């Protein structure tokens, strides 16, 4: 007889997680998708384009850099 662990779908397992673990799993999943989408793209060129178009200011970029530094411990395993 198979274990209930193997019968549960990933969505059922996620529903059984505590809210903090589920949130972290969601963040990690979204980050993995982001990394895949960014593969082969030049982030500096993208930022220059966004800033020159007026969609983002230097203040917006500085805020994003501060936020990225806060998340680095969580995402550091992707950069080893």
N, C-alpha and C positions, 0 to 999 in steps of 0.2 A: 504494500500500500504506500502511496506517495505521501510525503510530508505536506502539511498545509502550507509550509513556507514556499514550496515549489508550485502549489496550485494558485497562490495569490498573484494577481497581476501587479505590475509595478505601480499602477494607479491606486490599487487597493492598499499596497504596502505604504505608499506615500500618505494615504488618508489615515493610516494608523500611526504615523510618526507624530511626535510632539510638534507643536507649531514652530518652535525655533529650528529644529532639525529640518523640518519641511521647507522653511524659508531659506535656510542655508543650502539645501539640496537644489532648490529652485535657482538661487543665485549662481551656484556652480554650473548648473546646466545652461543657464543663459550666457554665462561667461564662455563656456566651451563653444557655444554657437557663435558668439562674437569673435572668438579667435579664428574659427573656421572661415567666417565671412571676411575677416581682415587679412587672411593669408594672401601674400603676394601684393598687398597694397602698401603704399607709403603713407604712414600716419601723419608725418610732418607736412607732406604735400596736401593731404586732405584738410588739415588744420589751416594751412595758408589759404586754401581755396574758400573754406568756410568764413574765415576772417575777412578776406578781400571782398567777398560777396555781401558782407554786412550781416550775415546770419548769426555770427558769433563775435563777441568782443574779446579783447585781451582779458578782461575781468572774468568772462565766462570760461575761458581756457584756464586761467589761474585757479578758479574754483574747481574745475574738473581735475586739475593736477593735485590739488589738496585732497580731494575725495579719493583719487587713485592711491595716494600715499597711505590713506587710512585702510584701504582694502588690501594692500600688498601682502600682509601676513597671511590672509586668507587665500590669495591667489599665487603665492610664491611657489607652490609645487608645480605650477605650469611653466615656470621659467628656469628650471634646473637643467 
